[in-house]
Amino acid sequence: MRKTEEENTSNIEKAWIVGINFSSNKAPGGGGNVGKESINNHCDELSSLLKTLGVETIGRTVVSVKKPSPAFLTGKGQTEEIIAKAVESDSSLIVFDDDLSPSQQKNWEELSNKRVIDRREVIINIFAERAKTKEALLQVELAYNKYMLPRLVGAWKHLSRQRGGHYGAKGSGETQIETDRRVLRKKITVLRKELDEIIKQRQTRRKLRDSSEVFSCAIAGYTNVGKSTLLNTLTGANVSAKNRLFDTLDPVTRKLHLPSGKEIVITDTVGFIRKLPHPLIEAFKSTLEETLFSDLVILLLDGSSKEVKSHYQTSMEVLNEIGVDKEKIMVVFNKSDIAATQGATPLFIKEYSDSFFISALAKENIDKFISEIEKRAARIKP
């Protein structure tokens, strides 16, 4: 039994994380650089993302970069230091918290002789594991293919070295790359068409819902703040509400019967996260549109998190990017039962003293919360 446990431990992939504080990273309010503390918080989140994939974080390096290197993103000395630490820790994987260009990724892998990925690829892999419905599967595949398209050159480098014949003639590697690019572009086109059909069907259902003057509400916010738990508490639904990142990828809509007897619909949406890659936002736009077209958007925040202000800013950035009207947003702090002992900064909560403080799990203040939703529903759709 002990031998089996040792074998299992040895099979766990180990990662060395790289966080970068760029000179262009400005602190909120226009201050100086965001600083290593903030970058370390980002790396903590990346470590949680990797854990979701079953990857153990062995250590990290946080470096300051004034001028990003076109070849490696980091400077020569920094690059050598990171590789040395990854080798010493016996990590099989180097993971950047920032995007790497295809050439930078290739250069890192050649120099380190290790697999090198960035945050975007980590998130795409998590989405791929979580996807269940046809729409989510299509969205993930589209995001992955768009990510891989510019990276094909590295996959066929060994063939490009086999070039023969006349000077300038195309080698087998170059021909294969062109073939693969055509295949990927065709696949991307097909995926977009399939997603467009699903979007049209969703729009048709939405029009029917709007024509019936049913008040619609979307629960939006950072990943793992309790959106699915809140939907279950409000509607008696049985949506999966596990304590894991991106547990919900597809919008789930349920009916809520208000005390007055009026019926409204509430939708649980995909979670947000810092540095959510634009291609992923684009790929999941049909899912995120549920927030755009809802009458009310409940922006749910984890009141027990010390990162709540950053989570609020990230969520507002995503909502702004997809065009949600700020007037429709209702800020709600969840986990109020534990927030007082371990959570959000008092000053930030004070800024939103007119917001609601609830516990979806403990069902604290839920009745008052529902009453507020009913008031807003009456104002918008009497």
Phi, psi and chi 1 to 4 in degrees:
 res  aa     phi    psi   chi1   chi2   chi3   chi4
   1 MET       -  -41.5 -177.3   69.3  169.8      -
   2 ARG   -64.0  -38.2 -176.8  177.5  177.5 -179.0
   3 LYS   -63.0  -40.3 -176.0  177.9  179.1 -177.9
   4 THR   -63.4  -42.2  -55.8      -      -      -
   5 GLU   -62.7  -39.6  -72.6  174.7   -5.4      -
   6 GLU   -65.5  -40.0  -72.2  174.7   -7.2      -
   7 GLU   -64.7  -41.8  -72.7  173.6   -8.4      -
   8 ASN   -62.6  -41.0  -71.1  -20.7      -      -
   9 THR   -63.8  -41.3  -57.7      -      -      -
  10 SER   -68.5  -21.2   64.2      -      -      -
  11 ASN   -84.0  -10.0  -72.1  -26.9      -      -
  12 ILE   -72.1  127.1  -65.1  174.6      -      -
  13 GLU   -72.0  138.0 -166.2  160.6   14.2      -
  14 LYS  -114.7  139.2  -61.2  173.5 -177.9  178.0
  15 ALA  -125.5  146.4      -      -      -      -
  16 TRP  -110.3  121.6 -170.0  -90.3      -      -
  17 ILE   -91.7  143.2  -73.1  177.3      -      -
  18 VAL  -122.6  118.7 -179.2      -      -      -
  19 GLY  -110.9  140.9      -      -      -      -
  20 ILE  -124.8  129.5  -58.2  177.5      -      -
  21 ASN  -102.5  101.1 -174.0   18.5      -      -
  22 PHE   -79.9  152.3  -64.4  100.2      -      -
  23 SER   -61.7  -26.1  -63.5      -      -      -
  24 SER   -80.6   -9.4   57.5      -      -      -
  25 ASN   -74.5  102.6  -76.4  -15.1      -      -
  26 LYS   -97.2  141.5  -62.0  -61.0 -179.7 -177.3
  27 ALA   -71.3  154.5      -      -      -      -
  28 PRO   -55.0  138.0  -25.6   34.2      -      -
  29 GLY    90.7    4.2      -      -      -      -
  30 GLY    83.1   19.1      -      -      -      -
  31 GLY   -76.0 -156.4      -      -      -      -
  32 GLY   -76.5 -157.1      -      -      -      -
  33 ASN   -63.5  154.3  -69.1   -7.7      -      -
  34 VAL   -65.1  -24.1  -66.1      -      -      -
  35 GLY    88.0  162.8      -      -      -      -
  36 LYS   -67.4  -29.6  -77.6 -164.8  173.3 -177.0
  37 GLU   -61.7  -44.7 -177.1  179.8   -5.7      -
  38 SER   -66.5  -41.6 -178.8      -      -      -
  39 ILE   -63.4  -38.2  -57.9  -59.4      -      -
  40 ASN   -64.7  -35.7  -88.8  -51.4      -      -
  41 ASN   -63.1  -40.1  -71.6  -24.6      -      -
  42 HIS   -63.1  -39.9  -67.1 -170.2      -      -
  43 CYS   -68.3  -34.3  -71.9      -      -      -
  44 ASP   -59.8  -43.0  -72.7  -18.2      -      -
  45 GLU   -65.2  -41.8 -176.0  173.6  -88.6      -
  46 LEU   -61.7  -38.5  179.6   58.2      -      -
  47 SER   -62.0  -38.6 -178.5      -      -      -
  48 SER   -66.2  -38.7  -64.1      -      -      -
  49 LEU   -62.7  -43.1  -69.7  167.5      -      -
  50 LEU   -65.2  -38.5  -72.0  167.7      -      -
  51 LYS   -60.4  -36.4 -173.0  177.8  179.8 -179.2
  52 THR   -59.1  -31.2  -60.0      -      -      -
  53 LEU   -90.2    2.0  -68.2  172.1      -      -
  54 GLY    82.6   20.0      -      -      -      -
  55 VAL  -104.5  131.1  177.6      -      -      -
  56 GLU   -91.9  131.0  179.7 -175.0   -4.5      -
  57 THR   -86.7  120.1  -60.2      -      -      -
  58 ILE   -86.7  -37.0  -63.4  -60.9      -      -
  59 GLY  -173.8 -175.6      -      -      -      -
  60 ARG  -149.8  158.7   73.1 -178.9   60.6  167.2
  61 THR  -128.7  127.3  -57.7      -      -      -
  62 VAL  -112.6  121.1  175.4      -      -      -
  63 VAL  -124.4  154.4  -63.6      -      -      -
  64 SER  -101.0  132.4  -64.5      -      -      -
  65 VAL  -126.4  118.3  173.3      -      -      -
  66 LYS   -80.4  -47.4  -70.3 -176.5  179.4  179.5
  67 LYS  -128.7  109.0 -173.8  177.9 -179.6 -178.5
  68 PRO   -57.1  135.7  -23.1   34.1      -      -
  69 SER   -77.6  128.7  161.2      -      -      -
  70 PRO   -60.9  -29.4  -21.6   33.5      -      -
  71 ALA   -83.7  -39.3      -      -      -      -
  72 PHE  -130.5   -5.4  -69.7   95.4      -      -
  73 LEU    78.3  -47.0 -165.5   60.6      -      -
  74 THR   -95.5  166.2   54.2      -      -      -
  75 GLY   -72.6  168.6      -      -      -      -
  76 LYS   -59.3  -50.0 -178.0 -179.2  178.1 -177.8
  77 GLY   -62.8  -41.1      -      -      -      -
  78 GLN   -63.8  -41.4  -66.9  169.5  -28.7      -
  79 THR   -61.1  -46.0  -58.6      -      -      -
  80 GLU   -64.5  -38.6  -68.7  172.0   -9.7      -
  81 GLU   -65.2  -43.6  177.4 -168.0   -9.4      -
  82 ILE   -63.2  -44.8  -68.4  164.8      -      -
  83 ILE   -64.0  -41.8  -68.6  174.2      -      -
  84 ALA   -59.9  -42.1      -      -      -      -
  85 LYS   -69.2  -37.7  -72.4 -176.3  176.3  178.7
  86 ALA   -65.3  -39.5      -      -      -      -
  87 VAL   -67.9  -44.8  170.0      -      -      -
  88 GLU   -62.7  -35.6 -175.1 -178.0   -5.3      -
  89 SER   -83.6   -3.5   66.5      -      -      -
  90 ASP    63.6   31.7 -161.3   28.5      -      -
  91 SER   -75.5  140.8  -60.7      -      -      -
  92 SER   -95.8   -6.9   56.9      -      -      -
  93 LEU  -140.1  135.4 -168.1   63.8      -      -
  94 ILE  -112.5  126.0  -62.8  175.2      -      -
  95 VAL  -122.5  122.7 -172.6      -      -      -
  96 PHE   -92.6  139.1  -81.4   75.8      -      -
  97 ASP   -78.5  -10.8 -169.3   49.3      -      -
  98 ASP  -116.4  161.3  -66.1  -84.8      -      -
  99 ASP   -65.2  137.5  -78.1   -5.2      -      -
 100 LEU  -105.5  140.8  -69.5  172.2      -      -
 101 SER   -73.5  160.5   69.7      -      -      -
 102 PRO   -54.9  -41.6  -28.4   36.2      -      -
 103 SER   -68.9  -37.9   61.4      -      -      -
 104 GLN   -64.4  -42.3  -72.6  168.0  -15.3      -
 105 GLN   -61.6  -43.9 -173.6  176.6   26.9      -
 106 LYS   -63.2  -44.2  177.5  173.6   68.0   70.8
 107 ASN   -62.9  -41.7  -68.2  -21.4      -      -
 108 TRP   -62.6  -43.7  -92.0   96.2      -      -
 109 GLU   -67.0  -37.2  -71.0 -173.6  -20.9      -
 110 GLU   -67.4  -41.7  -73.4 -178.5   -9.5      -
 111 LEU   -74.9  -38.2 -167.9   63.1      -      -
 112 SER   -90.7  -19.2   66.8      -      -      -
 113 ASN    59.1   32.7 -162.0   29.7      -      -
 114 LYS  -132.3  162.9  -66.1 -178.6 -179.2  -66.0
 115 ARG   -74.9  133.0 -172.5  165.9  163.2 -124.4
 116 VAL  -127.0  126.6  180.0      -      -      -
 117 ILE  -134.3  172.2   62.3  174.8      -      -
 118 ASP  -122.5  175.6   55.7   22.3      -      -
 119 ARG   -55.4  -39.0  172.2 -176.4  -85.8 -110.5
 120 ARG   -59.3  -44.8 -176.6 -176.1  -56.9 -166.0
 121 GLU   -66.4  -35.0 -171.8  168.1  -15.9      -
 122 VAL   -61.1  -47.6  171.9      -      -      -
 123 ILE   -65.5  -40.6  -65.1  174.0      -      -
 124 ILE   -60.2  -40.8  -71.0  173.7      -      -
 125 ASN   -65.4  -37.8  -80.6  -43.7      -      -
 126 ILE   -66.0  -45.1  -66.9  173.6      -      -
 127 PHE   -58.7  -39.2  -84.5   32.9      -      -
 128 ALA   -63.9  -37.2      -      -      -      -
 129 GLU   -70.8  -33.6  -78.5 -165.8   -4.5      -
 130 ARG   -84.2  -24.3  -63.0  -75.4 -173.9  -92.5
 131 ALA   -61.7  131.6      -      -      -      -
 132 LYS  -125.5  -46.2  -65.1 -177.5 -179.7   69.3
 133 THR   -80.7  166.8   66.3      -      -      -
 134 LYS   -60.2  -41.3 -178.3 -179.6  178.8 -178.5
 135 GLU   -62.8  -47.4 -178.8  177.0    8.3      -
 136 ALA   -63.0  -41.4      -      -      -      -
 137 LEU   -62.1  -41.6  -70.5  166.1      -      -
 138 LEU   -65.7  -41.4  -71.3  172.3      -      -
 139 GLN   -63.0  -43.4  -71.2  166.9  -30.0      -
 140 VAL   -66.0  -43.6  171.2      -      -      -
 141 GLU   -63.2  -38.6 -168.0  175.0   -4.6      -
 142 LEU   -63.3  -47.4  175.2   60.2      -      -
 143 ALA   -61.7  -40.9      -      -      -      -
 144 TYR   -66.8  -44.0  176.3   75.5      -      -
 145 ASN   -65.9  -37.4  -73.8  -30.2      -      -
 146 LYS   -67.3  -33.4  -71.7  172.7   71.3  175.7
 147 TYR   -69.7  -38.9  178.2   80.1      -      -
 148 MET   -80.6  -24.9  -72.9  -56.3  -60.9      -
 149 LEU   -51.3  -51.4 -174.9   59.3      -      -
 150 PRO   -76.4   -4.1   28.4  -34.3      -      -
 151 ARG  -102.3    6.5  -72.3  168.3  165.8   75.9
 152 LEU   -66.5  -29.4  -72.4  174.7      -      -
 153 VAL   -58.6  -37.6   62.8      -      -      -
 154 GLY   -68.1  -32.2      -      -      -      -
 155 ALA   -68.2  -25.4      -      -      -      -
 156 TRP  -116.6   19.7  -65.1  101.0      -      -
 157 LYS   -61.6  -36.6 -174.2  179.0  176.2 -172.6
 158 HIS   -62.8  -28.7   64.5  -70.8      -      -
 159 LEU   -79.9  -32.9  -72.3  177.8      -      -
 160 SER   -64.9  -22.6   65.0      -      -      -
 161 ARG   -74.0  -13.7  -69.9  175.3 -179.8  159.9
 162 GLN   -91.7   17.1  -60.6  171.3    9.6      -
 163 ARG   -60.1  136.1  179.3  176.4  -62.7  175.3
 164 GLY  -137.3 -178.9      -      -      -      -
 165 GLY    83.1 -151.0      -      -      -      -
 166 HIS   -71.8  154.5  -60.9  -68.1      -      -
 167 TYR   -60.3  130.5  178.7   78.6      -      -
 168 GLY    88.9   -6.8      -      -      -      -
 169 ALA   -69.7  148.4      -      -      -      -
 170 LYS   -76.7  127.8  -68.3 -178.1  178.7  178.8
 171 GLY   -80.8  173.1      -      -      -      -
 172 SER   -64.1  -34.9   55.5      -      -      -
 173 GLY   -63.7  -44.7      -      -      -      -
 174 GLU   -63.7  -40.9 -169.0  172.8   -9.5      -
 175 THR   -63.2  -41.9  -56.8      -      -      -
 176 GLN   -65.0  -40.2 -175.1   62.9   55.5      -
 177 ILE   -60.6  -46.1  -70.2  168.5      -      -
 178 GLU   -61.8  -40.1  -70.3  174.6   -8.5      -
 179 THR   -63.2  -47.0  -59.3      -      -      -
 180 ASP   -64.7  -37.6  -74.9   -4.9      -      -
 181 ARG   -63.1  -41.9  -81.2  177.0  178.3  159.0
 182 ARG   -62.1  -42.7  -78.9 -163.4  -63.7  -87.8
 183 VAL   -62.2  -45.6  170.0      -      -      -
 184 LEU   -65.3  -43.9  -93.9 -170.3      -      -
 185 ARG   -61.1  -40.6  -72.7 -167.5 -175.4  105.7
 186 LYS   -64.5  -41.9 -175.2  175.6 -179.7 -179.7
 187 LYS   -64.4  -41.2 -170.0  177.9  -72.5 -173.8
 188 ILE   -61.4  -41.6  -72.5  169.7      -      -
 189 THR   -62.9  -43.8  -59.5      -      -      -
 190 VAL   -64.1  -43.7  170.9      -      -      -
 191 LEU   -61.9  -41.4  -71.8  168.3      -      -
 192 ARG   -62.9  -40.7  -81.0  176.5  171.8  157.3
 193 LYS   -64.2  -43.0  -74.6 -178.8  178.9  177.3
 194 GLU   -63.8  -41.3  -71.5 -170.7   63.2      -
 195 LEU   -66.7  -36.9  -84.1  171.3      -      -
 196 ASP   -59.9  -39.0  -75.8  -16.2      -      -
 197 GLU   -64.3  -42.0  -75.8  -59.0  -47.5      -
 198 ILE   -65.2  -39.7  -68.3  175.6      -      -
 199 ILE   -62.2  -42.2  -69.5  170.3      -      -
 200 LYS   -60.9  -42.0  -72.7  177.5 -176.4  176.4
 201 GLN   -63.9  -40.6  -66.9  169.4   12.5      -
 202 ARG   -64.4  -41.3 -171.7 -168.5  -60.5  -79.2
 203 GLN   -64.3  -37.2  -71.8  172.0  -19.2      -
 204 THR   -63.6  -44.7  -59.9      -      -      -
 205 ARG   -64.2  -37.9  -69.4 -163.9  -61.2  -89.7
 206 ARG   -66.2  -40.6 -172.6 -178.2  -65.7  119.9
 207 LYS   -62.5  -40.6  -74.7  177.5 -178.3  176.7
 208 LEU   -63.2  -40.2  -71.0  171.9      -      -
 209 ARG   -66.3  -42.6 -169.8  173.9   71.4 -164.1
 210 ASP   -66.2  -38.9  -69.8  -15.2      -      -
 211 SER   -65.4  -25.2   64.5      -      -      -
 212 SER   -85.3    0.4   65.1      -      -      -
 213 GLU    59.3   32.9  -64.4 -171.4  -12.3      -
 214 VAL   -81.3  128.7  173.9      -      -      -
 215 PHE   -69.5  130.6 -177.8   82.9      -      -
 216 SER  -116.3  142.3   60.1      -      -      -
 217 CYS  -135.7  135.8  178.7      -      -      -
 218 ALA  -117.7  136.8      -      -      -      -
 219 ILE   -97.1  114.9  -53.6  172.4      -      -
 220 ALA  -120.6  165.8      -      -      -      -
 221 GLY   148.2 -178.8      -      -      -      -
 222 TYR   -61.2  154.2 -142.8   74.0      -      -
 223 THR   -65.6  141.0 -176.6      -      -      -
 224 ASN    69.3   31.0 -149.6   29.5      -      -
 225 VAL   -99.0   -4.1  -63.6      -      -      -
 226 GLY   107.7   23.8      -      -      -      -
 227 LYS   -63.7  -45.7  -63.2 -173.3  -62.9  -63.3
 228 SER   -67.5  -36.7  -62.8      -      -      -
 229 THR   -62.4  -41.3  -59.6      -      -      -
 230 LEU   -64.1  -42.7  179.5   58.4      -      -
 231 LEU   -59.9  -43.6 -178.9   71.6      -      -
 232 ASN   -63.0  -42.8  -69.6  -19.8      -      -
 233 THR   -65.6  -41.8  -62.6      -      -      -
 234 LEU   -72.4  -39.4  -69.2  173.4      -      -
 235 THR  -112.9   -8.2   67.7      -      -      -
 236 GLY    74.9   17.6      -      -      -      -
 237 ALA   -70.7  169.1      -      -      -      -
 238 ASN  -123.2   48.0 -168.9   27.8      -      -
 239 VAL   -78.5  140.7  178.1      -      -      -
 240 SER   -55.7  128.3  171.5      -      -      -
 241 ALA  -132.6   51.0      -      -      -      -
 242 LYS   -74.2  153.5  -64.3  176.8 -177.1  175.8
 243 ASN   -81.8   72.3 -177.3   26.8      -      -
 244 ARG  -150.5  154.6   60.8  179.2 -168.3  170.8
 245 LEU   -68.9  138.7  -58.5  173.3      -      -
 246 PHE    53.9   46.4  -63.0  116.8      -      -
 247 ASP   -71.4  -25.2 -163.7   41.3      -      -
 248 THR  -113.8  121.0  -59.5      -      -      -
 249 LEU  -111.4  -29.7  -69.2 -174.1      -      -
 250 ASP  -101.2  142.2  -63.0  -76.9      -      -
 251 PRO   -66.3  133.7   23.6  -32.2      -      -
 252 VAL  -118.4  120.5  179.2      -      -      -
 253 THR  -110.7  132.4  -58.3      -      -      -
 254 ARG  -134.2  158.6  -64.9  -70.0 -175.3  -90.6
 255 LYS   -89.3  144.0  -66.2  177.7 -178.9  178.7
 256 LEU  -124.2  123.5  170.1   61.7      -      -
 257 HIS   -92.2  115.4  -63.0  -81.3      -      -
 258 LEU   -78.7  160.0  -62.1  172.1      -      -
 259 PRO   -53.8  -30.9  -28.7   36.8      -      -
 260 SER   -74.8  -10.9   63.7      -      -      -
 261 GLY   100.5  -11.3      -      -      -      -
 262 LYS   -69.0  146.2 -174.2  174.5 -177.2  176.8
 263 GLU  -112.0  131.2 -174.7  178.6   87.0      -
 264 ILE  -127.4  170.9   67.5  171.0      -      -
 265 VAL  -118.8  141.5  -67.6      -      -      -
 266 ILE  -125.8  136.0  -62.3 -174.0      -      -
 267 THR  -119.8  132.2  -58.6      -      -      -
 268 ASP   -91.9  129.5  178.5   17.6      -      -
 269 THR  -117.0  169.3   61.4      -      -      -
 270 VAL   -63.0  141.8   63.7      -      -      -
 271 GLY   -74.7  155.9      -      -      -      -
 272 PHE   -95.7  169.0  -53.9  146.5      -      -
 273 ILE  -160.1  155.8 -162.3  167.2      -      -
 274 ARG   -60.3  144.1  -87.7 -176.0  -67.1 -123.1
 275 LYS    56.4   35.0  -58.8  179.2 -176.8  178.1
 276 LEU   -63.9  115.4 -174.1   66.0      -      -
 277 PRO   -57.4  136.8  -21.3   33.3      -      -
 278 HIS   -55.0  -42.7 -177.0   80.6      -      -
 279 PRO   -57.8  -31.2  -27.5   37.2      -      -
 280 LEU   -72.7  -38.5  -86.1  178.2      -      -
 281 ILE   -61.8  -42.2  -66.2  177.2      -      -
 282 GLU   -64.6  -44.3 -171.6   62.9   32.6      -
 283 ALA   -64.9  -35.3      -      -      -      -
 284 PHE   -98.9   18.7  -82.2   77.4      -      -
 285 LYS   -60.3  -37.8 -160.8  164.8 -173.9  178.0
 286 SER   -64.7  -31.7   60.6      -      -      -
 287 THR   -73.5  -45.6  -58.9      -      -      -
 288 LEU   -68.4  -20.2  -66.9  167.9      -      -
 289 GLU   -62.4  -19.5  -83.5 -177.2  -10.3      -
 290 GLU   -60.5  -32.0  -73.4  -61.4  -40.6      -
 291 THR   -76.4  -36.1   58.3      -      -      -
 292 LEU   -63.2  -41.0  177.7   61.6      -      -
 293 PHE   -98.7    4.7  -66.3  104.5      -      -
 294 SER   -78.4  153.6  -67.3      -      -      -
 295 ASP   -73.2  -30.5  -62.9  -54.4      -      -
 296 LEU  -139.7  134.9  174.5   66.1      -      -
 297 VAL  -113.3  115.6  176.3      -      -      -
 298 ILE   -87.1  108.9  -63.3  169.9      -      -
 299 LEU   -88.0  102.1  174.8   50.8      -      -
 300 LEU   -89.5  128.2 -165.6   65.5      -      -
 301 LEU  -120.2  148.0  -61.5  168.2      -      -
 302 ASP   -85.0  101.2 -179.7   -4.6      -      -
 303 GLY   -66.5  -12.8      -      -      -      -
 304 SER   -92.2   -2.9   69.2      -      -      -
 305 SER   -93.3  135.8  171.5      -      -      -
 306 LYS   -72.8  -12.0  -67.6  178.2 -179.4  177.8
 307 GLU   -98.0   15.8  -71.8  -74.1  -69.7      -
 308 VAL   -59.8  -37.4   65.9      -      -      -
 309 LYS   -65.4  -42.5 -172.1  165.6 -173.7  175.9
 310 SER   -64.8  -39.1  174.8      -      -      -
 311 HIS   -64.5  -38.4  -66.6  174.6      -      -
 312 TYR   -62.3  -47.1  168.2   77.9      -      -
 313 GLN   -62.1  -43.8  -69.3  166.5  -17.9      -
 314 THR   -61.6  -45.9  -63.3      -      -      -
 315 SER   -62.2  -42.4  -60.9      -      -      -
 316 MET   -65.5  -35.2  -70.9  -58.9  -67.4      -
 317 GLU   -63.0  -44.3  -74.9  169.9    7.5      -
 318 VAL   -67.2  -44.4  177.5      -      -      -
 319 LEU   -61.7  -39.3  -68.9  172.0      -      -
 320 ASN   -66.3  -39.4 -178.2   61.8      -      -
 321 GLU   -64.5  -34.6 -176.1  167.6   -9.6      -
 322 ILE   -91.3    0.8   60.2  176.5      -      -
 323 GLY    89.9   25.6      -      -      -      -
 324 VAL   -75.4  133.0  174.0      -      -      -
 325 ASP   -69.1  124.8 -176.4   -4.0      -      -
 326 LYS   -59.2  -29.8  -74.6 -175.4  179.4  179.7
 327 GLU   -64.6  -20.6  -63.7  -61.0  -44.3      -
 328 LYS   -88.4   -6.8  -63.5 -163.1  -55.8 -175.8
 329 ILE   -88.7  129.4  -61.3  173.5      -      -
 330 MET  -116.7  114.8  176.2 -176.2 -179.4      -
 331 VAL   -81.2  126.9  179.0      -      -      -
 332 VAL  -132.1  128.6  178.4      -      -      -
 333 PHE   -95.5  122.2  -70.1   90.0      -      -
 334 ASN   -95.6  169.4 -170.1   26.2      -      -
 335 LYS    62.2   37.8  -53.5 -176.3 -175.6 -179.2
 336 SER   -63.2  -22.3   60.0      -      -      -
 337 ASP   -68.6  -23.2   51.3  -30.1      -      -
 338 ILE  -118.9   -6.0   56.4  176.5      -      -
 339 ALA   -62.7  -35.2      -      -      -      -
 340 ALA   -64.4  -27.5      -      -      -      -
 341 THR   -98.7  -22.4   57.0      -      -      -
 342 GLN  -142.9   10.7   65.4 -178.7   56.0      -
 343 GLY  -112.1 -136.1      -      -      -      -
 344 ALA   -60.0  152.8      -      -      -      -
 345 THR   -66.2  132.5   56.5      -      -      -
 346 PRO   -55.0  -38.0  -24.9   34.1      -      -
 347 LEU   -63.1  -39.6  -77.8  176.1      -      -
 348 PHE   -68.1  -42.6  178.8   62.6      -      -
 349 ILE   -63.9  -34.8  -70.4 -178.2      -      -
 350 LYS   -62.3  -34.0 -169.8  175.5 -179.6 -178.8
 351 GLU   -62.4  -26.0  -68.4  176.8   35.0      -
 352 TYR  -118.8   43.7  -68.4   90.7      -      -
 353 SER   -64.4  -19.5   56.9      -      -      -
 354 ASP   -89.7    3.6   58.3  -19.3      -      -
 355 SER   -83.6  175.4  -58.3      -      -      -
 356 PHE   -99.6  141.7  -89.6   85.1      -      -
 357 PHE  -119.4  115.9  -64.7   81.9      -      -
 358 ILE  -133.5  170.4   65.6  168.5      -      -
 359 SER  -130.6  107.6  171.3      -      -      -
 360 ALA   -64.7  -34.6      -      -      -      -
 361 LEU   -76.9  -46.7 -168.1   60.7      -      -
 362 ALA   -84.0   -6.6      -      -      -      -
 363 LYS    62.6   34.9  -60.9 -176.6  179.4  179.6
 364 GLU   -81.0  133.8  -72.0 -174.8    3.0      -
 365 ASN    60.6   18.3  -65.6  -31.7      -      -
 366 ILE   -67.7  -39.6  -67.0  -62.2      -      -
 367 ASP   -62.1  -43.9  -71.1  -18.3      -      -
 368 LYS   -63.7  -39.1  -69.4 -178.8  179.8  178.1
 369 PHE   -62.6  -45.3  177.4   50.9      -      -
 370 ILE   -63.3  -37.5  -68.7  175.1      -      -
 371 SER   -62.3  -38.6  -65.1      -      -      -
 372 GLU   -66.9  -40.7  178.7   61.3   22.8      -
 373 ILE   -60.7  -41.3  -67.1  175.2      -      -
 374 GLU   -63.2  -40.4 -174.4  161.6   31.6      -
 375 LYS   -61.3  -45.0  -72.6  177.7 -172.7  175.0
 376 ARG   -68.9  -36.3  -62.3 -165.4 -177.6 -151.4
 377 ALA   -64.4  -38.1      -      -      -      -
 378 ALA   -67.3  -36.0      -      -      -      -
 379 ARG   -70.0  -38.8  -74.3 -159.3  -58.7  -94.1
 380 ILE   -86.3  -44.8  -65.4  172.3      -      -
 381 LYS  -133.2   82.8  -69.7 -174.8  176.9  179.5
 382 PRO   -57.9      -  -18.5   31.4      -      -
